[in-house]
Amino acid sequence: MADISDSFDVIVVGAGPVGMWLAAELHRGGARTVVLERRAGRPPHSKALTIYPRTLEQFAMRGIADRWTTEGTPVPSSHFAILTNRLDFSFLETRFPYTLFLPQRRTEELLAAHLADLGVPVLREHTVTDLRQDAHGVDLDVRTPAGTASLRAAYVAGCDGGGSVVRARAGIDWVGEPSQWTCILGDTEMTAPPPGRALTLNKPGGSIYMVALGDGRWRLATIDHATLGDPAGKPVTFADLRATAERLAGTDPFSRGASRIIRASSCFEQFSGLSVS
């Protein structure tokens, strides 16, 4: 297990999918690498779940694609911004002519196992609070469970999200605007799931996106005009998800309460039509 006092060629800040994959690839290239993550554990919810063909090809190049394909749900097409016309992946000349749906939490677990196989350490509860660059490297101030520490490396890679300390200290502006809409996401069980493995339903009052996760569970995202202006931090219950789905679809698709319900920011736009794959 690496210690905070060890020396590294590259420090990767952020243990999400991007940070962990970057650390793995740098290690394979010969760099001594460590990943610092401020959170003690992974979030219980997974906003993201889509893995595209090129990503699976990258996994296949490292001999680990089957870790994802044996668990994920392949779908030969995918919506784009809830548009009725779908993106078709089935004609691509690849071993993976589909999008693969697997909750991000599971992807992070698989990537963490990949890092463990390579011997790349991930240090959790290590928060980078500041950094300074000179001609030979970078010094980081890090808050750890044992107290504050200083760590030096030749390079630092900022994979720490929208509030990146690394990006801010590098003087790189955040280009964009805060999300103006909110929607409800839920991983659920349904009494009458739609045919196929994914569905995009567009109605005058909003849109619904559904995708099968396996084991009888479905990811459901509702974009309801009646609740778009709700505060992002407002508590959400299964009853809220049931109500918005019934309002948009005209039927109650659920059998039991959702195992996971989260509210997430959204920037989708609404369209009309129905698409099933």
C-alpha angles and dihedrals in degrees: 000000000000121000126218088243093059119106122244139185094217131019114200113203111208130039098218121120093279095049096046095047091048091051091050093050093046089051091051087053091057102263120136101234140182132183121219118201125182095205122084092218143357119284111260091230130070117210092174128053109150121112117184127214096258092055091052089049089055090051089048091054087061094044096246105098092106090066087069102032094053091058106028131083114243117214119182094216139029138200121247114215089333091297116158094234110075132215109249116214098168095093096053117118096238140104086245109051094167146055113264119218116210125143113258093237089064091046089054091050091051092048091049089053089050090053090048090053089053093045095242110149124228112200112200126199087033108130120189107220100173143351140197128202129208134170093282106038149311133290118208129199107216131188109213136174087261094050136269122336141174122231129186131200139160090245140014124204117203110217093148102118135242094331093050114169089197093055093046094050090048089057094242111148123226105240113204144054132265115266113268098197135060130203137178123248124193139174102217150161119240135201093214111021118190121264116269123016103287137030136185114198120187120191134170089257097049143292140286127205120194131181131174115245097184132251090066094299125128131193108227124190119184124195101193120181089208093062104028091108096051114121113265091231095053111123113254128205134190088254089061092053092046092050096049093045092050091047092053101035098034092231140070108246099181134101103178137007119290116264091217129022123178136167115225136179115256137190099187123136126219127251135170130249142055129267128183128181 
